[in-house]
Amino acid sequence: MKYNPLIHNRRSIRLKGYDYSKAGAYFITICCEDRLHRFGKIVDDKMILNESGKIAYNEWISLSDRFSNFELDVFQIMPNHMHGIIILSDVGATLAVAKEEDNRATARVAPTIANIIGAYKSIVSNACLQLFKSHNKIMGKLWQRNYYEHIIRNQRAYQNISNYIINNPSKWDKDKFHL
């Protein structure tokens, strides 16, 4: 079917006009395609990561090495999704100059939440695909198309969301993502 903007337009779930490279705290949820349990299982109210889950965990931790204005906060890998709080710091200016190995100066724009999540999803997908191939298995699509985000606006909201993330494994049987 040929692209038709009247029927093929995607409605954004982002806050219209908001700058997602702006300093602040963001609650992120990323779900696996079809909510398949890709990352492990809950046993005795604790998340037990499988090989793919360990990849998802380690790559989340590595994000702070990739993005200069990014800080890790509370996060949890679940069987078919992950939750995390991302804190973007104010880097002073949105444009930074980076030196590459061949000494060319390049302009780098401060990443947005979408850049960070896009990089994470891509890195985890590629690593999991290699894992599946090494076992002669077909992976299919790992992540659903989008992700959920919520701008954390105050300390009370931060505390509630942090507690939700920390306690997510113990409430797995009541979780809306549990299928």
Helices and strands as residue ranges (DSSP letters): E 24-31, G 33-35, E 40-43, E 46-49, H 51-66, E 70-77, E 81-88, E 95-99, E 105-109, H 113-134, E 148-152, H 155-167, G 169-174
